[in-house]
Amino acid sequence: MKKSLYKCAKNATTIILIIIIFMVDIQTMYFTRTRVKCITKELFIQICMDMEIIGKMKRN
């Protein structure tokens, strides 16, 4: 039961993060394309780090 809840929470957070990325993309695209690239790169790095932390927590 706990594992399935955790999976749902993990999936929900990834979906929310993806939505946020797209929102940021759309907003910044009007200003500069380079800024979008920088922001998405930073966000993806952050998500990867978060995924690593979640992975480590799952193992422990």
C-alpha atoms as one frame of an Amber mdcrd trajectory, in Angstrom:
protein
   0.000   0.000   0.000   2.739   2.457   0.986   4.737   1.703  -2.175   1.796
   2.350  -4.520   1.032   5.643  -2.733   4.674   6.631  -3.075   4.597   5.795
  -6.796   1.474   7.925  -7.272   3.083  10.815  -5.403   6.251  10.490  -7.490
   4.268  10.464 -10.745   2.187  13.446  -9.614   5.280  15.482  -8.738   6.909
  14.744 -12.106   3.710  15.755 -13.933   3.521  18.987 -11.904   7.193  19.745
 -12.627   6.670  19.137 -16.361   3.642  21.476 -16.339   5.711  24.140 -14.538
   8.509  23.769 -17.124   6.057  24.247 -19.993   4.495  27.266 -18.271   7.938
  28.809 -17.757   8.836  27.983 -21.369   5.726  29.687 -22.759   6.210  32.778
 -20.577   9.909  33.245 -21.328   9.624  32.388 -25.032   8.085  35.812 -25.570
  11.211  37.480 -24.177  14.232  35.546 -25.419  14.864  32.058 -26.709  18.279
  31.888 -25.025  16.714  32.560 -21.623  14.288  29.673 -22.223  17.192  27.335
 -22.951  18.983  28.394 -19.753  15.883  28.035 -17.582  14.912  24.632 -19.016
  18.483  23.376 -18.596  18.520  24.502 -14.956  15.081  23.002 -14.304  16.030
  19.684 -15.890  19.204  19.551 -13.789  17.090  20.270 -10.698  14.578  17.535
 -11.630  17.395  15.045 -12.244  18.825  15.861  -8.824  15.381  15.469  -7.244
  14.942  12.103  -8.991  18.322  10.962  -7.670  17.289  11.945  -4.129  13.975
  10.065  -4.533  15.901   7.055  -5.871  18.265   7.109  -2.890  15.325   7.423
  -0.485  13.638   4.432  -2.153  16.762   2.290  -1.720  17.079   3.144   1.999
